[in-house]
Amino acid sequence: DNLILGNRIGTTANGSGDLGNVRHGVVLYNGVQGTEVGGGTAGEANLISGNGDRGVVIDGNGGATTINNTIAGNYIGTNFAGTSSIANTGGGIHFFGGASNNLIGGDRSAAEGNLISGNNPGVGIHIEDSNSDGNIIRGNLLGTDVAGTAQLGNENSGVVLVEGANGNIIGPDNIIAHNSAPGIFLYGKGTVNNTITRNSIHDNGDRRGIEQQVGANTKLIFPSLLDFDLPAGTVAGVTCSNCTVEFFSDDGWDGAVYEGFGVADGGGAFTFEKGVALLGPQVTATATDLEGNTSPFSPPVLGTSRSLTLLQSNHLARTQIKPRHAEDNA
């Protein structure tokens, strides 16, 4: 139940120059609970920049007891104006050792989201090991300026989950953009049940919004978008059984604008009807299964396609393809 509010940690008093600490800016360690670092009310936010390692460390020391802490409204890696970098050289926020059930951000409209940008080198938010679970990352700006538009990327991914981090939730309402590596990177077979929902993810390294490696999130496959009419605002396709499918407009293979969601039936078929045109110019989608694993973005589609028709009967679905030539049956 500690409060850390309104400080300059690693900068000059006016928040424009680097006066960094040798290591971390703030450390919550070995059983710290109920602590608030920053907040959404005027004067509560901390500026945590210019430090020689991480801006904020949340460390359970292997005991899964550093829990129920809130990091909100802070500028981590930028100047006081939120317009240029004063980098923490180890990254923005790092969870490990059993740091669980912590909240990073909150309601961005209430100024509870953090600005975590300009860290070089380093990840915006890094969660690792199997006891670091149940954390929520919501309403933050990762890789942009304070307006959420200009490039101020972290020199790595926006969010990284590795070494068994599980059951964490990224979203809603994060903007993860302009980072030099994939927007969200998941690694390892034990890194599972991590949900990525209702964010704006775009223009990250190699145009990769979400990347899984070595079995992370069970290597859940992205949905297949088969029938679509972007001007009419409709999409249909197939995915995992009973999975939630989220739809996004983007100009590439990411998800810049959240459009809505649908739920697949027991056979994996889904339909989505927004009722108005999708923004486009292209549409992508993610799938999230009943265990909370979220897939990467699907390949983008644009325009209108009626080449495939989804048939549903008694909650079982199949795809019917009508070949134009006999050899197409192959």
N, C-alpha and C positions, 0 to 999 in steps of 0.2 A: 504493500500500500504506500509506496514511495512516489513522489512527484518530482519529475525533472522537467522544468518548464522555462522557456524564454531565454535560453542560454546561447552563447556563441562558443562552440567547442571545436577548436582547431583553426579559428580565423581571427582576424583583427576585430576590434570592438564594433566597427561599422559594418562588418560582414563582407568587405570587399577584397581583403588580402589574406594570404596564407600565413598562418602562424601555428602550424599543425603540431599536435602531439606526436611523439615518436612512434607509438603503437596505435591502439584503438581510441575512438572518441568516447563511447559509452559501452560498458560491459555489464550485463545482467547475468549472474553466475551462481550455480550451485544452490538452487532453491529459492531464488528471488521470485516472488509471486505478487500479483496485483499491482505492479508498478506501471505508472503512466509516464511515457517519454513523449512530451509534446501533447497537443490537443487541438481542437478546432476553434477554440475561442481566441480572440485577438490577444496577442502577447504570449500565448502558451507555446507556440512552435519553437523548436530549437533549430539552430543552424549547426550542422555537424559535418564539417568539411576540412580538407587539407591535412588529414591525419595520415600517419605513415603506414597504417594497416587498415582495418575495417572502420567504417563509420560507427556501426552498432554491432555488438556481439551478444547473442542470446545463447548461453551455454548451460546445459543441465548437468555437466560434469559426470555424465554416464548414469545419472539417477532418475531421469525423466521427471524432475521436480521443479524445473524452471518453467512455470506455467502461468497462464491467465494474465499475461502482461500485454500492454497496448503501446504500439509505436505509431503515433498519429500526427499528421499535420506538419512534419518536419521537412526541412530541406537538407538532403544528404548528398554531398558531392558538388554543390553549386555555391554561387554567391548568394547574398541576402536577397537580391532581386529575383533570383531564380532564372537568370538569363545567360549565365556563363559558368564555366567549370572552375571549381576549386577542388580538385580531385582528392578523394581518399584513395590511396594507392593500393589498398587490398580489396576494395569493393565497398558496397553500400551496407547491407545487413547480412549477417551470417548466423544461421541457426545450426546447432549440433549438440551432441551429447545428451539428448533427451529433452530438448526445448520443445514443449508441446502446448497446443491449445492457446497459442498467442495470436493476437490480432495485429496485422500490419495494415494500417489505413483505416478505412471506414467509409462514411458517406462523403463523396467528393464534393457534393453541393454544399455540404456543411464544413468544408475545409479540413476534413479529417484525413483525407488521403495525403500520403507523403510524396514529395518530389525526390526521386532517387535517380540522379542523372549525373553524367560527366565524370564518373569514377574511372580512373585510368592508372594501371590496368585493374580489372576486377569486374565481378558480376554485380548486377543490381541487388538481387536477393538470392542467397545461396542457402539451401536447406539440405542437410546430409545426415545420415545414419538412421537406423531402424527405429530408434526411440523418438525421433523428431517427427511427430505426427499431429494431425488435427489442427495445424496452423491455418489461418485464413489470411489471404492477401487480397485486399479489396480497395478499389477506388484510388489506386496510386498512379502516378506518372513515372514511367521507367524509360528513360532515353530521350525525353523531350524537355523543352523549357516549361516554365510555370503555366503558360497558356495552353500547353498540350499540343503545340503545332510545330515549332521550330526544332531543328535537330540539335540534340545535346546528349548523344548516345553514350552509354557505358561501353568501355572497351572490352566487352565480352557479351554474354547473353543478358537479357533482362532478368530472367528467373532461371535458376538451375536447381534440379532435384536429383540427388545421387545417393549411392551407398545405402539403399533401403529406406529412404524417406517415403512415407506412405500416408495415405488418408488426408492429404492436405488439399485445400481448395484455393484455386487462383481465380478470383472473380467474385462478383461481377464488377464491371466498370473500371478495370485497369486499362490504361493506354500503354502498350508496350511497343515502342517504335524506335527506329534509328540506332539500335544497338549493333555492334560490329559482328556478333555471332547470332545464331538462331534466337528468336524472341524468347521461347521457352525450351529448355533442353532437359531431357530426362534420360537417366543412364542407370542400367543395372536391373537384374531380374527381380530383386527385392523392392525396387522402387515402383510401387503399384498403388492402385486405388486413388490416384491423384486426379482431381476433377478440375477442368479448365472450362470456365463458363462465362459467356456474355461479356467478353472483353473486346477491345479494339487492338488487334495485333497486325502490324504492317511495317514494311520497309526496314526489316532487320537483315543481318548478314546473310548473303546468298539467297535472299528472299524466302527464307525458311521461317515460318511462323512458329511451328511446333515440331520438334524433332525428338524421336525416341531411338535409343540405342541399347543393345544387349538386353532385350527383354523388358525394358521399362514399360509400365502401364500395360503389361501383357502383350505388347506389340499390337494393340487393338487396331484393326484395319479401318481406314476412313470409309465413309459411305460412298456408294455409287449413285450418282445423279443421272437418271435415265431419261425421264420425261421432264421437260421444263419449258416454261414460257415466261421469260423475265418481264416483258411488258405487262403480262397478265398477273404477275406475282405468284406463279405456281411452280412447284417443284415436286417430283415424285421419284422414288428409287428404292433401293434395298440396302440393308445394313444388318447389324447383329440383332438378334431377337429381343424385342421389348426395349431397345435402346432409345435414348433421347438424341435427336438430331438437331443441331443448331445451324442456322443458315446465316451467311455473311456476304456482303458485297465488297468487292475489292477489284483492283486493276491487275492483280497477279494471282499468286498462289497462297495468299494470306487471308486475313479476315478483318478488314478495316472497319466495317460498319455492321453491327449486329442487326439482323432482320427479323428473327423470330425462331421458333422451334416447333418440332413435331415429334410424335412418339411412334416408333415402329410397332407393328403387331407381332404376334408370336412367330410368324414366318419371316419377319424382317422387313416387310414392305412398309413404306411410309409415304404420306402425302403432306404437302404444306401449301396453304392458300392464304396469302396475306391480304388479298382484297384490293391491293393497289400495286402499281409497278414496283419491282425491286430496283434499287438504286443502280446496281451494276458498277462498271460495265460488265463485270463477270460475277458469278456466284460460286462460293465454296461452302463446304459444310464439315462439321465434326460430329463424331458419334461418342456418346458416353454410355457405358453399360451399367447394369444394375449394381455392380460393385464400385462404381465411381471412376473407372478408368476412362480417360478421354483420348481419342485418336488424334493424329495429325489432321491438317486440312486436306480435303479432297482436291483432286485436280479441278481447276476452274472450268465453268461452262458459261456460254453466253448465247444470247438470242433465243431461239425457239427450236426444240427438237421433239418430234413425234415419231421417231423411228422405232421406239420401243414402247410397248404398252404393258402396264402392270395389271395383272388379273388377280383379284382377291376373292376367295371363296372359303367360307367357314374358317376364317382367320389363317388360312394357308395361302401363300403367294408363290407365283412362279413368273418367270419372264418369258414372254413369247416373242421370238424373233422370226420375221418373215423374210427369208432370203430372196434376193432378186434373181439370182442364178443358182443353178444346182451346185456349182463348186463352192458357193458360199456356205453350204452346209458344213464344210470342213471346219 
